[in-house]
């Protein structure tokens, strides 16, 4: 009987351990949403042939953080899991002039394809290649809309809710809060839904209210770098709902000091038909004056 009880206890311990591993594994998978981007391409010579073993360096212009790799036998290179931001690509190889590609903007959840043709020449000559039309995401399979840092900074917003820009995506509109106990940000509806069937991730971490749906943590506009909204056909890594997936990336530090200030003002002299009027001024970036809904 003692052996039976011991075996039973051991079996329960193993079962408890197995359940814990499964639950922790599921939580880890939920936290692995995309919070970065990729840059890839092919390096070729003047004849169009692949350049093998070329040194490729990608540098973040805000932090000067750099990563290096070499091209494969097919002349291909790839940088995965890069933080979103602006980059400069440098390519060097013996017998060719160094090439530099500037103006690379990497958005969340995208793969930027940059093919660089090298020219024969000396080391002292550097060929600058503008990004231009080379920024093509050839690996994109979802239907999504990227809201860039410039749009977040420049477009006027009523209420300072960054997710109001989600209406830039087809099929998306603003709706009233579905939770009467609190005001929420990122309240929007997709394709006629109520707005509760959306999944929000922040820097790859799940931010969904499992009780009433929608987002949990509130983010100020100044904290958001950019975001991507997928009304449908989004990856399983970015959403676990039948509505939409909102993928948010917050701002990070850089080598330059930066900040923001706001001034809120209301005045009866600006009212029309007894409706309230508010004005927001961002210093020094931009001044915005917008009537409330």
C-alpha positions, -999 to +999 in steps of 0.1 A: +000+000+000+029+024+008+044+018-026+010+025-042+006+058-024+041+068-033+036+060-069+003+078-068+020+109-053+047+108-079+022+105-107+004+135-094+036+155-092+045+146-128+010+156-139+012+189-121+047+196-136+034+187-171+004+211-167+027+239-155+050+234-185+021+235-210+006+267-194+039+285-193+046+274-229+013+289-240+020+321-222+054+323-239+038+318-273+013+346-266+042+369-259+061+362-290+042+386-313+061+405-338+078+437-324+105+440-350+113+439-387+137+423-411+160+435-439+172+412-466+184+413-502+210+402-528+244+417-536+254+416-573+282+427-595+279+449-627+270+418-647+242+408-624+261+378-609+260+371-572+288+385-550+298+358-525+313+367-491+306+404-493+305+422-459+272+437-451+266+460-421+233+475-410+234+505-386+206+521-367+209+558-372+193+567-338+215+545-316+245+536-339+239+500-330+253+478-358+251+442-370+272+425-396+269+395-418+284+381-451+266+371-483+259+335-491+269+315-522+238+330-538+248+366-528+220+368-503+221+385-469+195+388-442+190+406-408+162+393-387+146+408-355+158+443-360+143+471-339+120+493-359+136+526-370+158+542-396+189+523-409+220+527-432+232+497-451+269+494-459+283+468-484+320+461-489+340+435-509+374+433-524+376+446-559+344+467-556+337+502-545+319+503-511+282+509-514+260+526-489+222+527-488+206+555-468+170+563-459+159+528-449+128+530-427+119+497-411+084+493-398+070+468-374+062+434-388+077+441-423+106+427-443+124+453-464+141+439-495+172+459-505+191+446-535+225+463-539+245+463-572+282+468-566+305+487-590+341+479-597+365+505-583+389+515-556+383+515-518+384+553-517+352+556-538+319+550-521+287+546-541+256+559-523+224+542-533+191+557-523+164+534-509+136+546-532+116+519-547+137+491-533+117+491-501+094+462-511+081+437-486+081+406-508+073+383-478+041+400-467+010+378-469-014+396-445-037+425-452-025+453-429-019+490-427+012+505-412+009+538-393+043+554-394+060+577-368+056+607-391+018+601-393+016+598-355+035+630-350+019+651-377-018+640-380-042+658-356-059+636-331-090+644-310-084+631-275-048+622-280-056+586-287-031+572-311-053+543-321-078+568-337-054+566-366-065+530-371-093+543-392-067+548-419-071+510-425-100+499-448-130+486-429-120+502-396-141+529-378-143+544-343-169+532-319-180+541-283-163+523-254-177+488-249-168+490-212-191+514-193-169+514-162-139+531-178-127+551-207-104+531-229-080+538-258-079+518-290-116+514-292-124+507-329-145+483-348-136+462-378-160+452-406-191+460-386-181+444-353-186+458-318-149+465-312-144+439-285-130+412-308-096+428-313-062+418-300-036+443-290+001+436-284+027+461-271+063+454-280+053+418-287+036+414-253-001+406-251-023+435-240-058+421-243-085+422-217-097+386-215-129+397-197-144+424-219-120+423-249-099+451-263-067+466-247-059+467-210-028+490-206-033+526-215-005+542-236+000+580-241+005+592-276+041+603-268+050+568-259+041+552-292+066+550-320+044+533-346+018+505-350+004+481-375-033+471-378-044+439-395-081+438-401-079+402-415-054+376-427-030+384-399-004+360-386-011+337-357+018+353-340+001+387-340-034+380-331-057+355-314-092+369-322-116+369-351-115+407-354-083+426-359-047+426-346-032+459-334+006+456-331+021+486-312+058+495-307+068+521-281+095+546-284+131+538-273+161+558-264+185+574-289+217+593-290+199+627-290+180+644-263+143+648-271+111+655-253+076+669-257+053+694-239+016+699-241-007+729-234-044+723-230-068+752-231-106+756-232-124+789-235-161+799-238-152+825-265-143+796-288-175+777-282-200+772-311-236+763-303-227+758-266-204+729-276-170+726-259-138+734-277-103+723-268-069+731-282-037+712-279-003+726-286+027+704-288+060+721-282+082+722-302+070+697-327+036+709-338+005+730-329-028+713-332-063+728-328-092+704-332-128+705-322-141+677-300-166+652-313 
